[in-house]
């Protein structure tokens, strides 16, 4: 048996009678769903006919409209809840900020006192930290620490009954830094002196090496010159010996033309000087000391085959 179109409106009538709180706050959603299912599925229609198919589509449409209507109820309810939640959050923030301000006002004296104590502690830590001189810090760096200590002394803070402690920390720190400074100045002076000594020693060693090298060079040059002079003397003697006339034949009678032997050192010196001058004129490369030696050899007849005519 097919129901009329008026009976098909029962699905939408069910939805129109419910409210959002009844569905979403009182767990009434399942009851409404069951009513809609019963109203929709209890209708029997013949799908083989145009009228039956139209009726079934109408019922399906009514179910879809019911779904949309119920969803809109929930959506609107959520919007209202969100608005309420936003308002609640605003009130919460106002409560927190107001009471935090009241709390801060109550604790202000305590906070100020604690901040002063913290400032004194930080001040003392800064003073004591200046004592931590690292290995290798030079004079300038230590002087910078002393300057920083002076700046801390002039820093205006409330000592909070710890004035004596601060003064003692400053005094001890200054003594420590002064000692570090003196030791570093002494060390740097020693290093400077050591560097100067090393430089001077290196200079002395270099000059000594140059002096020895010069002496060795001069000695070598003198030896070479002496060897060359000796060689030249021998070559000159050989040349003079080769070019000298044969010795005169001995004579038994007195030769009135023979010159008498010089009988004084002055005359001998004059004769030797003449021979020396002659040698220097003839042999341009001959050294003066060599010429004197050869002149004496010739003068005293120690050179075979060479006779000095006076």
Secondary structure, 3 states (H helix, E strand, C coil): CCCCHHHHCHHHHHHHHCCHHHHHCCCCHHHHHHHHHHHHHCCCCCCCCHHHHHHHHHHHHHHHHHHHHHHHHHHHHHHHHHHHHHHHHHHHHHHHHHHHHHHHHHHHHHHHHHHHHHHHHHHHHHHHHCCCCCCCCCHHHHHHHHHHHHHHHCCCCCCCCCHHHHHHHHHHHHHHHHHHHHHHHHHHHHHHHHHHHHHHHHHHHHHHHHHHHHHHHHHHHHHHHHHHHHHHHHHHHHHHHHHCCCCCCCCCCCCCCCCCCCCCHHHHHHHHHHHHHHHHHHCCCCCHHHHHHHHHHHHCCCCCCCCCCC
